[in-house]
Amino acid sequence: MNDHSQPFTDQEREGLYRAIFERRDVRSQFLPDPVPPEVLGRLLTAAHHAPSVGFMQPWDFLVIDSVEVRKSVLALFDRENEKAAENYSGDRQDQYRNLKLQGILESPINLCITCDRSRGGPNVLGRNSIVETDLFSTCLAVQNLWLAARAEGIGVGWVSILDQEDLARALGLPDHVYPLAYLCIGYVSEFLDQPELQAKGWRSRLPLAELVHRNGWGKFIDESDELSPWLKPL
């Protein structure tokens, strides 16, 4: 039996950080190769072991390999993506339209991670003040799955340009179940060196030193702070 009180080895720790730093939102690099059931099972198990407030475990996992279902979701994406493009004008709109923002049909598996907003009953320990903790908890399940997928050499892409009510109807979800994350999953030809939106000039990573405050908002870490050297870009 493993002694879970033991610290990670250097190699284990480096593996965790590698998964974090090399995780990508994949859209364009999916391969048609199937994901073996034992690998998908490990990913779902990792997601299911996410922390949740009051141990409510509000998530469910809809595995979608039907081309028909995925085509219906793609139609929802296309409609919402056209609306989103109208938020921009000129060169920025052209740049937006040239971005690949989904891999719904290219990936062999789609996965919708939902949040059952009634799970645990009306009174969940720790949820009294912040009702949205069920949604926050489900996001942690998404992150667990995403990091485990990177460790398995599998790409994940989050399709967020979807009307959630339309998506819920397309997937036959009950009223109390919210479709939190629609994910494309599959092996990839490569993991990009940097996030795709950064590589294509849409946005850059913000400097960490400008986002860390000490003991109150706006009290930024200055060069004299012992933490300062550790907030430099990698």
C-alpha positions as CSV (number, residue, x, y, z in Angstrom):
1,M,0.0,0.0,0.0
2,N,1.3,3.4,-0.9
3,D,2.3,5.8,1.9
4,H,0.5,9.0,0.7
5,S,2.3,11.0,3.4
6,Q,5.5,10.8,1.4
7,P,6.5,13.8,-0.7
8,F,6.8,13.6,-4.4
9,T,10.1,12.6,-5.9
10,D,11.8,15.3,-8.0
11,Q,10.9,13.4,-11.1
12,E,7.2,13.1,-10.1
13,R,7.1,16.8,-9.3
14,E,8.7,17.8,-12.6
15,G,6.1,15.6,-14.4
16,L,3.3,17.5,-12.7
17,Y,4.7,20.9,-13.6
18,R,5.4,19.7,-17.2
19,A,1.7,18.8,-17.6
20,I,0.7,22.2,-16.3
21,F,3.1,24.2,-18.5
22,E,2.6,22.1,-21.7
23,R,-1.2,21.8,-21.5
24,R,-2.8,23.4,-24.5
25,D,-6.3,24.2,-25.7
26,V,-6.2,22.1,-28.9
27,R,-8.2,23.0,-32.0
28,S,-6.2,22.2,-35.1
29,Q,-4.0,19.2,-34.3
30,F,-6.4,16.3,-33.7
31,L,-5.6,12.9,-35.2
32,P,-8.4,10.4,-36.1
33,D,-6.8,7.7,-33.9
34,P,-9.3,6.3,-31.4
35,V,-8.7,6.9,-27.7
36,P,-8.5,3.4,-26.0
37,P,-11.3,2.8,-23.4
38,E,-8.7,2.2,-20.7
39,V,-7.2,5.6,-21.3
40,L,-10.5,7.4,-21.4
41,G,-11.4,5.6,-18.2
42,R,-8.3,6.9,-16.5
43,L,-9.1,10.5,-17.6
44,L,-12.6,10.2,-16.3
45,T,-11.3,8.8,-13.0
46,A,-8.9,11.7,-12.7
47,A,-11.8,14.1,-13.3
48,H,-14.0,12.3,-10.7
49,H,-11.2,12.7,-8.1
50,A,-11.4,16.5,-8.3
51,P,-12.1,18.4,-5.0
52,S,-15.7,19.6,-4.5
53,V,-17.3,21.8,-1.9
54,G,-19.1,19.7,0.6
55,F,-18.0,16.6,-1.3
56,M,-21.1,17.2,-3.5
57,Q,-19.4,15.8,-6.7
58,P,-21.9,17.7,-8.9
59,W,-20.4,16.5,-12.2
60,D,-21.6,14.0,-14.8
61,F,-19.7,13.0,-18.0
62,L,-21.5,12.7,-21.4
63,V,-19.2,10.8,-23.8
64,I,-20.2,11.7,-27.3
65,D,-18.8,9.6,-30.2
66,S,-21.9,9.8,-32.4
67,V,-21.2,11.8,-35.6
68,E,-24.9,12.8,-35.8
69,V,-24.8,14.3,-32.3
70,R,-21.5,16.1,-33.0
71,K,-22.9,17.6,-36.2
72,S,-25.8,19.0,-34.3
73,V,-23.4,20.6,-31.8
74,L,-21.3,21.9,-34.7
75,A,-24.3,23.6,-36.1
76,L,-24.9,25.3,-32.8
77,F,-21.3,26.4,-32.7
78,D,-21.4,27.8,-36.3
79,R,-24.4,30.0,-35.4
80,E,-22.9,31.4,-32.2
81,N,-19.5,31.8,-33.8
82,E,-21.1,34.0,-36.5
83,K,-22.7,36.1,-33.8
84,A,-19.3,36.4,-32.0
85,A,-17.5,37.5,-35.1
86,E,-19.8,40.6,-35.3
87,N,-18.3,41.8,-32.0
88,Y,-15.2,42.8,-34.0
89,S,-14.6,44.9,-37.1
90,G,-12.0,45.4,-39.7
91,D,-8.7,43.5,-39.4
92,R,-9.7,42.2,-36.0
93,Q,-12.8,40.6,-37.4
94,D,-10.8,39.1,-40.2
95,Q,-8.3,37.7,-37.7
96,Y,-11.2,36.3,-35.6
97,R,-12.7,34.5,-38.6
98,N,-9.4,32.9,-39.5
99,L,-9.0,31.4,-36.0
100,K,-9.8,27.7,-35.7
101,L,-11.9,27.6,-32.5
102,Q,-13.2,24.0,-32.4
103,G,-12.4,20.4,-33.3
104,I,-15.9,18.9,-32.9
105,L,-15.7,16.5,-35.9
106,E,-11.9,16.2,-36.1
107,S,-11.5,14.8,-32.6
108,P,-12.7,11.2,-32.1
109,I,-14.5,11.9,-28.9
110,N,-16.4,14.9,-27.5
111,L,-17.1,15.1,-23.8
112,C,-19.7,17.3,-22.1
113,I,-19.0,17.7,-18.4
114,T,-22.1,18.9,-16.7
115,C,-23.0,20.3,-13.3
116,D,-26.1,18.9,-11.5
117,R,-27.2,21.9,-9.5
118,S,-29.4,19.9,-7.3
119,R,-26.9,17.3,-6.2
120,G,-26.4,17.0,-2.5
121,G,-29.8,18.4,-1.7
122,P,-30.9,22.0,-0.7
123,N,-28.2,22.3,2.0
124,V,-24.7,21.4,1.0
125,L,-21.9,21.9,3.5
126,G,-19.9,25.0,2.5
127,R,-22.3,26.2,-0.1
128,N,-24.6,28.4,2.1
129,S,-22.9,31.7,1.2
130,I,-21.6,31.0,-2.3
131,V,-24.2,29.1,-4.3
132,E,-21.9,28.9,-7.4
133,T,-19.5,26.6,-5.6
134,D,-21.0,23.6,-7.5
135,L,-19.9,25.3,-10.8
136,F,-16.5,26.0,-9.4
137,S,-16.1,22.4,-8.3
138,T,-17.0,21.1,-11.7
139,C,-14.4,23.4,-13.3
140,L,-11.8,21.6,-11.1
141,A,-13.0,18.3,-12.6
142,V,-12.3,19.8,-16.1
143,Q,-8.8,20.8,-15.0
144,N,-8.1,17.4,-13.6
145,L,-9.1,15.7,-16.8
146,W,-7.1,18.3,-18.9
147,L,-3.9,17.7,-17.0
148,A,-4.3,13.9,-17.0
149,A,-4.9,14.1,-20.7
150,R,-1.7,16.0,-21.3
151,A,0.2,13.3,-19.3
152,E,-1.4,10.7,-21.6
153,G,-0.3,12.6,-24.7
154,I,-4.0,13.5,-25.5
155,G,-5.2,16.9,-26.5
156,V,-8.3,18.7,-25.1
157,G,-10.1,21.6,-26.6
158,W,-12.9,23.5,-24.8
159,V,-15.6,24.7,-27.1
160,S,-17.1,27.7,-25.3
161,I,-18.8,29.4,-28.2
162,L,-22.1,27.6,-27.6
163,D,-25.5,28.7,-26.3
164,Q,-25.8,26.6,-23.1
165,E,-29.6,26.3,-23.3
166,D,-29.5,25.1,-26.9
167,L,-26.7,22.7,-26.0
168,A,-28.7,21.3,-23.1
169,R,-31.7,20.7,-25.4
170,A,-29.5,19.0,-28.0
171,L,-28.1,16.7,-25.4
172,G,-31.4,16.1,-23.6
173,L,-30.3,17.4,-20.3
174,P,-32.7,17.8,-17.4
175,D,-33.5,21.4,-16.3
176,H,-31.3,21.2,-13.2
177,V,-28.2,20.0,-15.1
178,Y,-26.0,22.7,-16.6
179,P,-23.6,21.9,-19.5
180,L,-20.5,23.4,-18.1
181,A,-17.8,22.3,-20.5
182,Y,-18.0,20.9,-24.0
183,L,-14.6,19.3,-24.8
184,C,-13.0,17.8,-27.8
185,I,-10.6,15.0,-27.0
186,G,-8.1,13.0,-29.0
187,Y,-4.5,12.3,-29.8
188,V,-2.7,15.1,-31.6
189,S,0.0,15.6,-34.2
190,E,1.8,18.0,-31.8
191,F,1.4,20.2,-28.8
192,L,2.3,23.8,-29.7
193,D,5.1,25.5,-27.9
194,Q,2.8,28.2,-26.7
195,P,-1.0,28.8,-26.6
196,E,-2.4,29.1,-30.1
197,L,-4.1,32.4,-29.5
198,Q,-0.7,33.8,-28.3
199,A,1.1,32.3,-31.3
200,K,-1.4,33.9,-33.6
201,G,-1.2,37.3,-32.0
202,W,-4.6,37.4,-30.4
203,R,-3.4,37.9,-26.8
204,S,-0.2,37.5,-24.8
205,R,0.3,36.0,-21.4
206,L,0.1,38.7,-18.7
207,P,3.2,39.2,-16.6
208,L,2.7,37.3,-13.3
209,A,4.4,40.1,-11.3
210,E,1.6,42.5,-12.3
211,L,-1.0,40.1,-10.9
212,V,0.4,39.3,-7.4
213,H,-0.7,41.5,-4.5
214,R,0.4,41.3,-0.9
215,N,-2.0,41.9,2.0
216,G,-4.4,44.0,0.0
217,W,-5.4,45.0,-3.5
218,G,-2.9,47.1,-5.4
219,K,0.0,46.4,-3.1
220,F,2.1,44.8,-5.7
221,I,5.3,42.8,-5.2
222,D,8.3,45.1,-5.7
223,E,11.9,44.2,-6.4
224,S,12.8,44.2,-2.7
225,D,10.3,41.4,-2.0
226,E,11.8,38.0,-1.5
227,L,9.1,36.6,-3.8
228,S,10.0,38.9,-6.7
229,P,12.7,36.8,-8.3
230,W,10.3,33.8,-8.5
231,L,7.7,35.7,-10.5
232,K,9.8,36.1,-13.6
233,P,8.7,34.6,-16.9
234,L,9.8,31.0,-17.6
